[in-house]
Amino acid sequence: MRAIWTGNIAFGLVNVPVKAYSAVEDHDVRLHQVHNKDGGRIRYQRKCEVCGKVVKYEDIDKAYDDGDTTVVLTEDDLKTVPAERSQEIEILQFVPSEQIEPIMFESSYYLEPDSKSAKAYILLRRTLQNTQRTAIVKFTLRQKTRLGALRVRDAALVLQSLLWADEVREPDFPAINAKVQISDNELTMASTLVEQFSSDFTPEEFEDEYQRELRLLIEEKIRNGEVTSTEETFGRPAEEQPSADAEVIDLMAALKRSVEQRRDQASAKKAGGSR
């Protein structure tokens, strides 16, 4: 696996150096578009609508359009936004895991210790396990500030990006609140049907039948000689930059300072509220 992000988890005054890896992979057969007359590859070009020229990636900026005016944002402009440069996963709070609504989950990432000593990483993992809590965090990935949930899966810390609250729609369907009569017999029969289909969830039992049939079709065409020669179309991925060794920290001292700092903040807040 190739790391997509390197940074630190801020656990009070304790920093946990980590690397992030995508926790899932797409196994879909990748298909290209070709001309049905001669099999030629169809490619999309980044063409300017003003001058009509094809534009290179390094010459492309981003823009915001409100319908009447357009604001162009250069790479330098975007670098001035503090969150865009953050290399920190900031723990905001610890919550009971069952309080997180599953519809809010987006992408998942495994976090690997990025230090000669994994002590801080294991300490955080055991803390989450012992308290049965999930850490709500804030982090920046691909120039976007995100909300996330940090939890434990097997022996690894997993970071799952979350939708913001205002991104989740409410189900505004009048029919779901309709007043209908459901008899006891109907409920009993429905419950019986559920029991007949009940079992433990085993993901390995399920397969993407469409992708399986698509692969079989491709293999058959290859056996029948229905192929053409193509050139390599993708370059090599950029080499991963080695990260510097993380600074060794005194965990106990950092934990004590974190607890004291949190206690002082709570006391100050309480004193301020009583005035």
C-alpha positions as CSV (number, residue, x, y, z in Angstrom):
1,M,0.0,0.0,0.0
2,R,1.0,3.6,-0.7
3,A,0.5,6.2,2.0
4,I,-1.8,9.1,0.9
5,W,-1.2,11.3,3.9
6,T,1.4,11.8,6.7
7,G,0.9,13.7,9.9
8,N,0.1,13.5,13.6
9,I,-2.9,12.7,15.8
10,A,-3.1,15.4,18.5
11,F,-4.1,13.6,21.7
12,G,-4.0,16.3,24.3
13,L,-0.3,17.3,24.4
14,V,0.7,13.9,23.0
15,N,1.4,13.7,19.3
16,V,1.0,10.4,17.5
17,P,2.9,10.3,14.2
18,V,0.9,8.3,11.6
19,K,0.6,7.5,7.9
20,A,-2.8,7.1,6.3
21,Y,-3.6,4.5,3.7
22,S,-6.9,3.9,1.9
23,A,-8.7,1.0,3.7
24,V,-10.6,-0.1,0.7
25,E,-9.8,-0.8,-3.0
26,D,-11.9,-0.9,-6.1
27,H,-11.9,-4.2,-8.0
28,D,-14.2,-3.1,-10.8
29,V,-12.9,-3.8,-14.3
30,R,-11.7,-0.5,-15.8
31,L,-13.1,0.2,-19.2
32,H,-12.0,2.9,-21.7
33,Q,-14.1,4.6,-24.3
34,V,-13.1,3.9,-27.9
35,H,-14.4,4.8,-31.3
36,N,-16.7,2.1,-32.6
37,K,-15.6,2.5,-36.2
38,D,-11.8,1.9,-35.7
39,G,-11.3,1.1,-32.0
40,G,-9.3,4.4,-31.5
41,R,-9.0,5.6,-27.9
42,I,-11.4,8.5,-26.9
43,R,-9.6,11.1,-24.7
44,Y,-11.0,14.2,-23.0
45,Q,-9.0,17.4,-23.3
46,R,-8.9,20.3,-20.9
47,K,-9.8,23.0,-23.4
48,C,-10.2,26.7,-22.6
49,E,-13.6,28.1,-23.8
50,V,-12.1,31.6,-24.4
51,C,-9.0,30.9,-26.5
52,G,-9.8,27.3,-27.6
53,K,-6.4,26.0,-26.6
54,V,-5.7,22.8,-24.7
55,V,-4.4,23.7,-21.2
56,K,-1.8,21.9,-19.1
57,Y,-2.6,21.0,-15.4
58,E,0.0,23.5,-14.1
59,D,-1.8,26.3,-15.9
60,I,-5.2,25.6,-14.4
61,D,-6.6,27.6,-11.4
62,K,-9.9,27.1,-9.5
63,A,-12.8,29.5,-9.6
64,Y,-16.1,30.2,-7.7
65,D,-19.1,31.2,-9.8
66,D,-22.2,32.6,-8.0
67,G,-24.1,33.0,-11.3
68,D,-23.3,36.7,-11.9
69,T,-19.6,36.9,-11.1
70,T,-16.6,34.6,-11.0
71,V,-13.8,34.7,-8.5
72,V,-10.5,33.0,-9.6
73,L,-8.5,31.3,-6.8
74,T,-4.8,30.6,-7.5
75,E,-2.7,27.9,-5.8
76,D,-1.1,30.7,-3.8
77,D,-4.5,32.0,-2.7
78,L,-5.5,28.5,-1.5
79,K,-2.3,28.1,0.4
80,T,-3.2,31.2,2.6
81,V,-6.1,29.2,4.1
82,P,-4.6,27.8,7.3
83,A,-6.7,24.5,7.3
84,E,-5.4,23.7,3.8
85,R,-1.9,23.2,5.2
86,S,-2.7,21.3,8.3
87,Q,-0.9,18.0,8.9
88,E,-2.7,17.2,12.1
89,I,-5.7,15.0,13.1
90,E,-7.1,17.0,15.9
91,I,-9.2,15.1,18.5
92,L,-12.2,17.2,19.4
93,Q,-14.1,14.9,21.7
94,F,-14.7,11.2,22.6
95,V,-18.2,9.9,22.2
96,P,-20.1,6.6,22.6
97,S,-19.6,4.8,19.3
98,E,-23.4,4.1,18.9
99,Q,-24.1,7.8,18.8
100,I,-22.6,8.2,15.3
101,E,-25.2,7.9,12.6
102,P,-23.9,5.4,9.9
103,I,-25.3,7.6,7.1
104,M,-22.5,10.1,8.0
105,F,-19.7,7.8,7.1
106,E,-17.7,8.4,3.9
107,S,-14.2,7.1,3.2
108,S,-12.1,4.9,5.5
109,Y,-8.3,5.0,6.1
110,Y,-5.9,2.8,8.0
111,L,-3.4,4.7,10.2
112,E,0.1,3.2,10.6
113,P,2.5,4.3,13.3
114,D,5.1,6.6,11.7
115,S,7.7,6.5,14.4
116,K,10.5,4.2,15.7
117,S,8.4,3.8,18.8
118,A,4.8,2.8,18.5
119,K,4.0,3.4,22.2
120,A,1.9,6.5,21.7
121,Y,-0.1,4.8,18.9
122,I,-0.7,1.7,21.1
123,L,-1.6,3.9,24.1
124,L,-4.3,5.7,22.0
125,R,-5.6,2.4,20.6
126,R,-5.9,0.8,24.0
127,T,-7.6,3.9,25.4
128,L,-10.3,3.8,22.8
129,Q,-10.8,0.1,23.4
130,N,-11.0,0.3,27.2
131,T,-13.3,3.3,27.2
132,Q,-15.4,1.9,24.3
133,R,-15.4,5.4,22.7
134,T,-14.8,6.8,19.3
135,A,-12.8,10.0,18.8
136,I,-14.4,12.8,16.8
137,V,-11.6,14.5,14.9
138,K,-10.9,17.3,12.4
139,F,-8.3,16.9,9.7
140,T,-7.4,18.2,6.2
141,L,-7.1,15.9,3.2
142,R,-6.8,16.9,-0.4
143,Q,-7.2,20.6,0.4
144,K,-10.4,20.1,2.2
145,T,-11.2,20.3,6.0
146,R,-13.1,17.2,7.1
147,L,-14.8,15.8,10.1
148,G,-13.8,12.3,11.0
149,A,-14.3,9.4,13.4
150,L,-11.2,7.7,14.8
151,R,-11.8,4.1,16.0
152,V,-10.1,0.7,16.4
153,R,-10.4,-2.2,13.9
154,D,-8.5,-5.3,14.9
155,A,-5.1,-3.9,15.9
156,A,-5.2,-0.8,13.7
157,L,-6.5,2.7,14.2
158,V,-9.1,3.6,11.5
159,L,-9.9,7.1,10.4
160,Q,-13.3,7.5,8.7
161,S,-14.3,10.8,7.2
162,L,-17.8,12.0,8.2
163,L,-20.3,14.2,6.4
164,W,-20.9,17.6,8.1
165,A,-24.4,17.7,9.7
166,D,-25.8,20.1,7.1
167,E,-24.8,17.7,4.3
168,V,-27.2,15.0,5.5
169,R,-30.7,15.4,4.1
170,E,-33.9,14.7,5.9
171,P,-36.2,12.1,4.4
172,D,-39.1,14.4,3.4
173,F,-41.5,11.8,2.0
174,P,-45.2,12.3,3.0
175,A,-45.9,8.6,2.4
176,I,-43.6,7.3,5.2
177,N,-45.8,9.1,7.8
178,A,-49.1,7.9,6.3
179,K,-51.6,6.4,8.7
180,V,-52.2,2.8,7.6
181,Q,-53.7,-0.2,9.4
182,I,-51.3,-3.1,9.9
183,S,-52.7,-6.2,11.5
184,D,-51.1,-8.4,14.1
185,N,-51.1,-11.2,11.6
186,E,-49.2,-9.1,9.1
187,L,-46.6,-8.2,11.7
188,T,-46.3,-11.8,12.8
189,M,-45.8,-13.1,9.2
190,A,-43.2,-10.3,8.5
191,S,-41.3,-11.3,11.7
192,T,-41.4,-14.9,10.7
193,L,-39.9,-14.1,7.3
194,V,-37.2,-12.1,9.0
195,E,-36.3,-15.0,11.2
196,Q,-36.1,-17.3,8.2
197,F,-33.5,-15.0,6.6
198,S,-31.6,-14.3,9.8
199,S,-27.9,-15.2,10.2
200,D,-24.6,-13.7,11.0
201,F,-23.2,-11.2,8.5
202,T,-20.3,-12.8,6.5
203,P,-19.2,-10.4,3.8
204,E,-17.1,-13.1,2.1
205,E,-20.3,-14.9,1.1
206,F,-21.3,-12.1,-1.3
207,E,-19.8,-11.4,-4.7
208,D,-20.3,-8.7,-7.4
209,E,-21.9,-10.9,-10.1
210,Y,-21.7,-8.2,-12.8
211,Q,-18.0,-7.8,-12.4
212,R,-17.5,-11.6,-12.5
213,E,-19.5,-11.9,-15.7
214,L,-17.7,-9.0,-17.2
215,R,-14.3,-10.6,-16.6
216,L,-15.6,-13.9,-18.1
217,L,-16.7,-12.0,-21.2
218,I,-13.2,-10.3,-21.5
219,E,-11.4,-13.6,-21.1
220,E,-13.6,-15.2,-23.8
221,K,-12.7,-12.4,-26.2
222,I,-9.0,-12.9,-25.5
223,R,-9.3,-16.6,-26.1
224,N,-11.0,-15.9,-29.4
225,G,-8.3,-13.5,-30.5
226,E,-10.6,-10.4,-30.4
227,V,-7.8,-8.1,-29.2
228,T,-5.7,-5.2,-30.4
229,S,-2.3,-4.0,-29.3
230,T,-2.2,-0.9,-27.1
231,E,0.6,1.2,-25.7
232,E,1.2,1.9,-22.1
233,T,-1.1,4.8,-21.2
234,F,-0.3,5.5,-17.5
235,G,3.0,6.8,-16.1
236,R,4.6,5.6,-12.9
237,P,3.2,7.0,-9.6
238,A,5.4,9.5,-7.9
239,E,7.7,8.0,-5.4
240,E,6.6,8.3,-1.8
241,Q,8.7,10.8,0.2
242,P,10.3,9.3,3.3
243,S,9.1,11.0,6.5
244,A,11.5,12.2,9.1
245,D,11.7,10.2,12.3
246,A,9.3,11.4,14.9
247,E,10.6,13.1,18.0
248,V,10.6,10.9,21.0
249,I,8.4,12.3,23.7
250,D,7.8,11.6,27.4
251,L,4.3,10.2,27.3
252,M,3.6,10.3,31.0
253,A,4.6,14.0,31.2
254,A,2.6,14.9,28.2
255,L,-0.5,13.0,29.5
256,K,-0.2,14.7,32.9
257,R,0.0,18.2,31.2
258,S,-3.0,17.3,29.0
259,V,-5.1,16.3,32.0
260,E,-4.1,19.4,34.0
261,Q,-4.8,21.7,31.0
262,R,-8.2,20.2,30.4
263,R,-9.0,20.5,34.2
264,D,-7.9,24.1,34.2
265,Q,-10.1,24.9,31.1
266,A,-13.1,23.2,32.7
267,S,-12.6,25.2,36.0
268,A,-12.2,28.5,34.1
269,K,-15.4,27.8,32.1
270,K,-17.3,26.9,35.3
271,A,-16.1,30.0,37.1
272,G,-17.0,32.2,34.1
273,G,-20.5,30.7,34.0
274,S,-21.2,31.3,37.7
275,R,-20.6,35.0,37.5
